[in-house]
Amino acid sequence: MNWTGKRVLLTGHTGFKGSWLSLWLQQKGAALCGIALEPAKERSMFEDAKVGCRMRSVIGDTRDLELLQKTFAEHRPEIVFHLAAQPLVRRSYEDPLGTYSTNVMGTANVLEAVRKSEGVRAVVVVTSDKCYENRDWEWPYRETDRLGGYDPYSNSKACAELVVSAYRNSFFNPAEHSGHGVAIATVRAGNVIGGGDWSKDRLIPDILRAFMEERSVIIRNPHAIRPWQHVLEPLRGYLAVAESLYEAGASSGEAWNFGPDQSDARPVEWIVNELTKLWGGGARWEREKCIQPHEDQSLTLECSKAANRLGWRPSLHLRDSLAMTAAWYWARLQGKDMHAFTLGQIQQYEQRSPSHAQTLLESSEVAV
């Protein structure tokens, strides 16, 4: 699909995934408007990569329905990506009500703004792989498996899925698509990695922040297994879903999984050892000794539906994703132009030639 001139509204554009998606959409020529909270004051990819330079940026909260409706009315989006969320499991234990109000009511407000708008054709709501009822079994989860979520964050994402389902059935029913013209899908991805994530209590940022500051990394759950993937992998899936919704209508208006190959579902200990080798120097880690809140030990996704119907498959192996990620932080440490560097990584990823992984490694200044 040609994105040039398409009016796109993206919530959460100041966050990690939102910043990457914003730059990608700008590169594709979309007329982009974002609405999100202010970027983090200390460090943020939004500021590092100058994400706001070629888009309209509205600072606000998705729990503010009036602001959402005003922004929708002014921008008149054709395509909506809803990424704004409280995205951290451990923070959800500290602030469960804030997590629910942001992730559930924020989603309801975005869909209400869509309902009161004219011209919206495609809506992609980002939830999480953690929306499933995790039974700690060895099989990957399919889109039809039961929703649940152990902790407030995970459960709030399951609730957001139910909100989308209710709005789809009640106001944007696929059987009546010719009348309302709106197609809505949810997308569920595993743990994403990539440059520019500075979130506290997230594995990769914690590791690389410690390496940059030349101190030991404290790892709290080395045996937990996660479906690790570079952030551009699921974002490519989100774009594919949006294109399908825009061009084909309600036939793609359902839930979609986007995860790595099963061989790339690795334990935390493997990840930290690989990054330690990539970074070199005095990089080191140790295990946290105190008791930690519950976190699921294993959760992987079945993505055959995306492969069969959208043609989406992972294009990066985990070692290449880690090399890209480490290269981004190393470039920032060296004072590089992170706007240009990030766009360069997107361009390299889009090429995905047989020599793609080697190109990525050669572009890295990290000792491998």
C-alpha positions as CSV (number, residue, x, y, z in Angstrom):
1,M,0.0,0.0,0.0
2,N,1.2,3.5,-0.7
3,W,1.2,5.4,2.6
4,T,2.1,8.8,1.1
5,G,-0.4,11.4,2.3
6,K,-2.5,8.9,4.3
7,R,-3.8,10.6,7.5
8,V,-2.6,8.5,10.4
9,L,-3.2,9.0,14.1
10,L,-1.0,7.2,16.6
11,T,-1.5,7.2,20.3
12,G,1.6,6.6,22.4
13,H,4.0,8.2,19.9
14,T,6.4,9.4,22.6
15,G,7.0,5.9,23.9
16,F,9.5,3.3,22.7
17,K,7.4,1.3,20.2
18,G,5.5,4.5,19.3
19,S,8.7,6.4,18.4
20,W,9.9,3.6,16.1
21,L,6.5,3.4,14.4
22,S,6.3,7.2,14.1
23,L,9.7,7.3,12.3
24,W,8.7,4.4,10.0
25,L,5.4,6.1,9.1
26,Q,7.2,9.4,8.5
27,Q,9.6,7.6,6.2
28,K,6.7,6.1,4.3
29,G,5.2,9.6,3.7
30,A,2.2,9.4,6.0
31,A,0.6,12.6,7.3
32,L,1.1,11.7,11.0
33,C,-0.4,13.0,14.2
34,G,0.4,11.6,17.6
35,I,-1.2,12.0,21.0
36,A,0.7,10.8,24.1
37,L,2.1,11.8,27.5
38,E,5.2,13.9,27.6
39,P,8.4,11.8,26.9
40,A,10.5,10.8,29.9
41,K,12.5,13.7,31.2
42,E,15.8,11.9,31.7
43,R,16.1,9.8,28.5
44,S,13.7,9.0,25.7
45,M,14.0,7.7,22.2
46,F,11.4,10.4,21.2
47,E,14.0,13.1,22.1
48,D,17.1,11.1,21.1
49,A,15.9,10.4,17.6
50,K,14.0,13.7,17.1
51,V,10.8,11.8,16.4
52,G,8.6,14.9,16.6
53,C,10.3,16.8,13.7
54,R,8.0,15.6,10.9
55,M,4.7,15.1,12.6
56,R,2.1,16.8,14.7
57,S,2.6,16.0,18.3
58,V,-0.2,16.5,20.8
59,I,0.8,16.0,24.5
60,G,-2.1,14.6,26.4
61,D,-3.7,11.5,28.1
62,T,-5.9,9.0,26.3
63,R,-8.1,9.0,29.4
64,D,-9.1,12.6,28.3
65,L,-11.9,11.8,25.9
66,E,-12.5,15.5,25.1
67,L,-8.9,16.0,24.0
68,L,-9.1,12.8,21.9
69,Q,-12.2,13.9,20.2
70,K,-10.8,17.3,19.5
71,T,-7.6,15.8,18.0
72,F,-9.6,13.3,15.9
73,A,-11.8,16.2,14.6
74,E,-8.7,18.3,13.6
75,H,-6.6,15.6,12.0
76,R,-9.4,13.5,10.4
77,P,-7.4,10.2,10.5
78,E,-8.1,7.4,8.0
79,I,-5.9,5.0,10.0
80,V,-5.5,4.8,13.8
81,F,-2.8,2.9,15.7
82,H,-3.5,2.7,19.5
83,L,-0.2,2.1,21.3
84,A,-0.6,4.3,24.4
85,A,-0.5,2.2,27.6
86,Q,1.0,1.6,30.9
87,P,3.3,-1.2,29.6
88,L,5.2,-2.6,32.6
89,V,4.2,-5.6,34.7
90,R,6.1,-4.5,37.9
91,R,4.6,-0.9,37.7
92,S,1.2,-2.5,37.5
93,Y,1.8,-4.0,41.0
94,E,2.6,-0.5,42.3
95,D,-0.3,1.3,40.6
96,P,-3.0,-1.2,39.6
97,L,-5.8,1.4,39.3
98,G,-3.7,3.6,37.1
99,T,-2.8,0.6,34.9
100,Y,-6.5,-0.4,34.5
101,S,-7.6,3.2,33.8
102,T,-5.0,3.8,31.2
103,N,-5.1,0.4,29.5
104,V,-8.8,-0.2,29.6
105,M,-10.5,3.2,29.7
106,G,-7.9,4.7,27.4
107,T,-8.7,2.0,24.9
108,A,-12.5,2.6,25.3
109,N,-11.9,6.4,24.8
110,V,-10.0,5.9,21.6
111,L,-12.7,3.6,20.2
112,E,-15.3,6.2,21.3
113,A,-13.4,8.9,19.4
114,V,-13.4,6.6,16.4
115,R,-17.1,6.1,16.7
116,K,-17.7,9.9,16.8
117,S,-15.4,10.5,13.8
118,E,-15.9,10.4,10.1
119,G,-13.4,8.9,7.7
120,V,-11.7,6.3,9.9
121,R,-11.2,3.1,7.9
122,A,-8.7,1.1,9.8
123,V,-8.0,0.8,13.6
124,V,-5.1,-1.3,15.0
125,V,-5.2,-1.7,18.8
126,V,-2.0,-3.0,20.4
127,T,-2.4,-5.3,23.4
128,S,0.1,-7.9,24.4
129,D,1.0,-11.6,24.4
130,K,0.4,-11.5,28.1
131,C,-3.3,-11.1,27.5
132,Y,-3.6,-14.9,27.4
133,E,-4.4,-17.0,30.5
134,N,-1.0,-18.4,31.0
135,R,-1.0,-22.1,31.9
136,D,2.8,-22.5,31.7
137,W,2.4,-25.2,29.1
138,E,5.0,-26.0,26.3
139,W,2.7,-25.1,23.4
140,P,2.5,-21.6,21.9
141,Y,-0.7,-19.6,22.3
142,R,-3.1,-19.1,19.4
143,E,-5.4,-16.2,18.9
144,T,-8.4,-18.3,19.9
145,D,-7.0,-19.3,23.3
146,R,-8.6,-18.1,26.4
147,L,-7.8,-14.6,27.7
148,G,-6.8,-14.0,31.3
149,G,-3.6,-12.4,32.7
150,Y,-2.2,-13.1,36.2
151,D,-1.0,-9.6,37.1
152,P,-2.8,-6.2,36.7
153,Y,-0.9,-5.3,33.6
154,S,-1.5,-8.6,31.8
155,N,-5.1,-8.7,32.9
156,S,-5.7,-5.1,31.8
157,K,-4.6,-6.1,28.3
158,A,-7.1,-8.9,28.3
159,C,-9.7,-6.4,29.4
160,A,-8.7,-4.1,26.5
161,E,-9.2,-7.1,24.1
162,L,-12.8,-7.4,25.5
163,V,-13.4,-3.7,25.1
164,V,-12.4,-3.9,21.4
165,S,-14.6,-7.0,20.9
166,A,-17.6,-5.2,22.4
167,Y,-17.1,-2.1,20.3
168,R,-16.6,-4.1,17.2
169,N,-19.8,-6.1,17.8
170,S,-21.9,-3.2,18.9
171,F,-20.8,-0.3,16.6
172,F,-18.4,-1.6,13.9
173,N,-19.9,-5.0,13.2
174,P,-18.2,-6.7,10.3
175,A,-21.5,-7.8,8.8
176,E,-22.4,-4.1,8.5
177,H,-19.1,-2.9,7.2
178,S,-20.5,-1.4,4.1
179,G,-22.5,1.0,6.2
180,H,-20.0,2.2,8.8
181,G,-16.8,1.5,6.9
182,V,-14.6,0.9,10.0
183,A,-12.4,-2.3,10.4
184,I,-10.8,-3.0,13.8
185,A,-8.1,-5.5,14.8
186,T,-6.0,-6.2,17.8
187,V,-2.3,-7.2,17.7
188,R,-0.4,-9.2,20.3
189,A,3.4,-9.3,20.3
190,G,6.0,-10.8,22.6
191,N,8.8,-9.1,24.4
192,V,10.4,-6.6,22.0
193,I,13.9,-5.2,22.0
194,G,15.6,-2.4,20.2
195,G,17.4,0.8,20.6
196,G,15.9,3.6,22.5
197,D,14.0,1.7,25.2
198,W,14.9,3.3,28.5
199,S,12.1,1.8,30.6
200,K,13.0,0.8,34.2
201,D,12.5,-2.8,35.1
202,R,12.7,-4.0,31.5
203,L,15.5,-6.5,30.8
204,I,17.3,-5.0,27.8
205,P,17.2,-1.4,28.9
206,D,18.4,-2.4,32.4
207,I,21.3,-4.4,30.9
208,L,22.5,-1.8,28.4
209,R,22.0,1.1,30.9
210,A,24.3,-0.8,33.3
211,F,26.9,-1.5,30.5
212,M,26.9,2.2,29.5
213,E,27.4,3.2,33.2
214,E,30.1,0.5,33.6
215,R,28.4,-1.3,36.5
216,S,27.1,-4.9,37.0
217,V,23.7,-5.8,35.8
218,I,21.3,-7.2,38.4
219,I,19.1,-10.0,36.9
220,R,16.0,-11.0,38.9
221,N,14.7,-14.0,36.9
222,P,17.4,-15.6,34.8
223,H,15.3,-18.7,33.9
224,A,12.2,-17.0,32.6
225,I,11.7,-17.7,28.9
226,R,10.3,-15.0,26.6
227,P,9.7,-14.7,22.8
228,W,12.3,-12.1,22.1
229,Q,12.1,-10.1,18.9
230,H,13.4,-6.8,17.5
231,V,10.8,-4.0,17.7
232,L,10.6,-3.7,13.9
233,E,9.3,-7.2,13.5
234,P,5.9,-6.8,15.2
235,L,5.7,-3.2,13.8
236,R,5.9,-4.6,10.3
237,G,3.0,-6.9,11.3
238,Y,1.0,-3.9,12.6
239,L,1.5,-2.1,9.3
240,A,0.5,-5.2,7.4
241,V,-2.7,-5.5,9.5
242,A,-3.5,-1.8,8.9
243,E,-3.0,-2.2,5.2
244,S,-5.3,-5.2,5.1
245,L,-8.0,-3.4,7.1
246,Y,-7.7,-0.3,4.9
247,E,-7.8,-2.2,1.6
248,A,-9.9,-5.3,2.3
249,G,-12.1,-4.1,5.1
250,A,-13.5,-6.2,7.9
251,S,-12.1,-9.6,6.8
252,S,-8.9,-8.9,8.9
253,G,-10.8,-7.3,11.8
254,E,-9.7,-9.8,14.5
255,A,-6.8,-10.7,16.7
256,W,-3.3,-11.3,15.4
257,N,-0.2,-12.8,17.0
258,F,3.3,-11.5,16.0
259,G,6.2,-13.4,17.6
260,P,9.6,-14.8,16.7
261,D,10.5,-18.3,15.6
262,Q,10.2,-20.8,18.5
263,S,14.0,-21.2,18.5
264,D,14.3,-17.5,19.5
265,A,12.3,-18.0,22.7
266,R,15.3,-17.8,25.0
267,P,15.8,-17.6,28.8
268,V,16.9,-14.3,30.3
269,E,20.3,-15.8,31.2
270,W,21.0,-16.5,27.5
271,I,20.1,-13.0,26.6
272,V,22.3,-11.3,29.2
273,N,25.3,-13.6,28.3
274,E,24.9,-12.7,24.6
275,L,24.8,-9.0,25.3
276,T,27.7,-9.2,27.6
277,K,29.8,-10.8,24.8
278,L,28.6,-8.3,22.3
279,W,29.4,-5.3,24.5
280,G,32.8,-6.6,25.6
281,G,35.0,-4.7,28.0
282,G,34.0,-5.0,31.6
283,A,30.4,-5.9,31.0
284,R,29.1,-8.3,33.7
285,W,26.0,-9.4,35.6
286,E,24.8,-11.0,38.8
287,R,21.5,-12.5,40.1
288,E,19.1,-10.5,42.3
289,K,19.0,-12.1,45.8
290,C,15.7,-10.8,47.2
291,I,12.2,-12.2,46.5
292,Q,10.6,-10.8,43.3
293,P,6.9,-10.4,42.4
294,H,5.3,-13.2,40.2
295,E,6.3,-13.2,36.5
296,D,5.2,-15.9,34.1
297,Q,8.1,-18.3,33.3
298,S,7.2,-19.2,29.8
299,L,4.9,-17.7,27.1
300,T,5.3,-18.1,23.3
301,L,3.0,-17.3,20.4
302,E,1.6,-19.3,17.5
303,C,1.9,-17.0,14.5
304,S,0.9,-19.3,11.6
305,K,-2.3,-17.2,10.9
306,A,-0.2,-14.1,10.2
307,A,2.1,-16.1,8.0
308,N,-0.7,-17.7,6.0
309,R,-3.0,-14.7,5.6
310,L,-0.7,-11.7,5.7
311,G,2.6,-13.2,4.5
312,W,4.3,-12.0,7.7
313,R,7.2,-14.0,9.1
314,P,10.1,-13.1,11.3
315,S,13.1,-11.9,9.2
316,L,15.7,-11.5,11.9
317,H,17.3,-14.1,14.1
318,L,17.7,-13.2,17.7
319,R,21.5,-12.7,17.6
320,D,21.0,-10.2,14.8
321,S,18.3,-8.4,16.8
322,L,20.6,-8.2,19.8
323,A,23.4,-6.8,17.6
324,M,21.1,-4.1,16.2
325,T,20.0,-3.2,19.6
326,A,23.5,-3.0,21.1
327,A,24.7,-1.0,18.1
328,W,22.0,1.6,18.7
329,Y,23.0,2.2,22.3
330,W,26.7,2.2,21.4
331,A,26.0,4.8,18.7
332,R,24.2,7.0,21.2
333,L,27.1,6.6,23.7
334,Q,29.4,7.8,20.9
335,G,27.3,10.9,20.2
336,K,26.0,9.9,16.8
337,D,23.0,11.5,15.1
338,M,20.4,9.1,16.4
339,H,17.6,10.3,14.0
340,A,19.8,9.3,11.0
341,F,21.0,6.2,12.7
342,T,17.5,5.0,13.6
343,L,16.2,5.7,10.0
344,G,19.3,3.8,8.8
345,Q,18.3,0.7,10.8
346,I,14.8,0.9,9.5
347,Q,16.1,1.1,5.9
348,Q,18.4,-1.8,6.4
349,Y,15.6,-3.9,8.0
350,E,13.3,-3.1,5.1
351,Q,15.8,-4.5,2.6
352,R,16.0,-7.9,4.3
353,S,18.4,-9.3,1.7
354,P,20.2,-12.6,2.2
355,S,23.2,-10.7,3.4
356,H,21.0,-8.5,5.7
357,A,22.3,-9.9,9.0
358,Q,25.9,-9.4,8.0
359,T,25.1,-5.8,6.9
360,L,23.7,-5.1,10.3
361,L,26.6,-6.6,12.1
362,E,29.1,-4.7,9.9
363,S,27.3,-1.4,10.7
364,S,27.7,-2.0,14.4
365,E,30.6,-0.4,16.2
366,V,30.1,-2.8,19.1
367,A,32.9,-5.4,19.5
368,V,31.4,-8.8,18.5
